[in-house]
């Protein structure tokens, strides 16, 4: 029965799998969940996916197929006491009539550990069939014990064709708008694109635009154009949560775009984060890290520009901070890349953990007292500035057990190509001097003390 006071999205909720649009990878013909639902068998499960993709609808249809009572609650407004009462009612119903209860918990990720633990034994012994819905990664947000007793099904954002199908059905069907509204093709395209794979957003915007539209005298229908859809949508519905998966996924895409030297993609992901209200200082910090980790000494100026962008962002904030952040993003994306320091630091950390921590060699130690000098502290140290090229020949600085280790191996890109040439020249000079062992032929520069 259609209740005209209900929102359009509620009136158009699919009543069975034949009306359900999307998620063919889990409810298409031959799929495991489809087979289970057709057989009236419903396992406890977690439905994970973005808003407006059919999580609640699937749960209700599954309960209908299983001939089970459907009870839905929201983790936002329900506590342990209400949960215990619902479970107790479900147990009594099963004892009296053998009918099972589907307990649907929307936004289950908002339940704390104690609340999730309340459900665990009753889901395990079959008193309730637990169906949880979440927009957050259940690996992080759902107790491992509860997760191990549930199947996890991942729902995908609806495609544009799927959203278009839902919109057209709402326009045509009696329980929807019943053919009383005409939607212009450019308005339909905008509605489908900007709803971002969320059927609820599309239907809510369509209903709002239809309510605001005036009747077309020639056709007797309310005509909805592009302007009405834009007014109804206001702005794109972004799938973004500063504490959730989209936060990490989007910054990951941004980092990989900069690392991959694609300024266009990097700017796109940067604006996605800014448009969604991401903390500007979080973005600025990631840009500074990128400069050190992925550009490195291939372009030392990158760290200067990244640090300047961070400081500017701190001073001015949004929206103007977009400009220094964008400037630094483009510079880093186009800069030559080197992870030589990252690799070298990894080797260094390994040696620190796995090798003996030798004392500092005597010739490198400071000797502020007579006793230290008598013990040999600083003895034999060669002051680099006293020698040709300001490099002391045949001098060693690593502990003896690590002699010959190479923690910095520069690439041949950007400024590092010059650094590589100098480093190789220095090492060749040290090697020649070591092999000769005929004395210090270079000697101190004339006039040096």
C-alpha positions, 0 to 999 in steps of 0.5 A: 500500500502506498502512503502518499505522505512518505518520501518518494525514496521510501515509496519506491523502495523495491519490494522484491529482488525482481524490482531491485536494481544493482548489486548483481555481483551478490544478488544476480542469478546464480550468486550465493546470496541470491540462491540463499534468499530464493531458498528462504535461507538467510545467514547472519551478515554484514552489508558494507557499502556507500549510502543509497545502494540498497543495504536496508532494502536487501535486508528487508527482502531477505527477511521476507524470503525467509518468512522472518519478522523484520525488526530494524534499529539504528545504532545511532539511537539505540542502546543496550537496554533496547537491544536486550528487549528486542532479542528477548522478544525474538527468543519468545517468538521463536519458542512460541511460533518457531518464527525467526527474527531478522534484527537489522542494525543500521550503521552497526559500526556506531555500536561500541564493543559492549553493544556488539557483544550483546548480540553475539551469543544470540546470533550464534545460537540462531535466536536472531538473524543479524543483518548489519549495515555499515558504510565503514570498513567492517574489518576496523569497525566490527568486533572480530568475534561478531565478524567471524560469525557473519558473512560480509557482502560488499555493495558497490555504488550504483552505476549511472545507468542503474540510477537512471533506471530507478529515476525513470521508474519513479517518474512512471509508476503510480506509487511514484510520480505516476506520469505527472512529471516530465524530466528534461533530458539534460536535467536527467543527465545532471541528476544521474551524474551528481547523485554519485551512485546514491539512489536516495539522493537522486529520488529526494532531489527529483521529488524536491524539484518536482514539488517546485516545478510548475505545470506545463499548460500544453501537456498538463504535466509539471516540467522539471528542467536543469535549473530545478535539478541544480537547485534541488541538488545544490552540490554533489553528494560526496562519499567522504568521511574524514575518519573513514575509508574515503578519507584514506582512499582519497589521500592514497589516490592523491599521493599515488598521483603525485608520485606517478607524476600526473599533475591533473589527477593530483589536482583532481584528488586535491580538490575532492578532499578540499570540496569534502571539507578535509582538514587543510593541514592534513593535506599540507603535511602529506605534501611535505612528506611527499617532498621528502619521501618521493621527490627527495634529493632529485629536487631539493627545492621541492621540500622548500616549496612544500614547507612554504605551502604548509606555512601558507595554509596554516596562515590563511586556511580555506578557501585561499589555501587551495592556491599554495596547496595546488602550486606545491602539488603541481610542482611535486608532480612534475619534479624528478622523483627519487626514493633513494633516501627512503631505501637507504634509511630502510637499510640503515634501520635494518643494520641498527636492529641487526648488528652490534652497536659498536662504540664510536671510534676513538678518532671521532670522539670529542676530547674536552678533558686531559684524561680523554686525550690521554685515553686516545679520544680524537687522536688521529682525526683528520680535519677535513678543511685542512685537505685538498677539496676539503676532504680528508683522504683515507679517513673512516667514519663508520664503525669498523663492523659496518665499514663499506656500507652504502646507505645513500645510493643516488639516482641519475635523475634531476639534481641527484645526477650531480650528487651521484657524480660527486659521491662517486668521485669522492669514493674513487679518491678514498679507494685510490688512497687506501690502495696506495698506502704510500703515505698522505701524498696530498698533504695539508694545503699550504698555510693550513694549521 
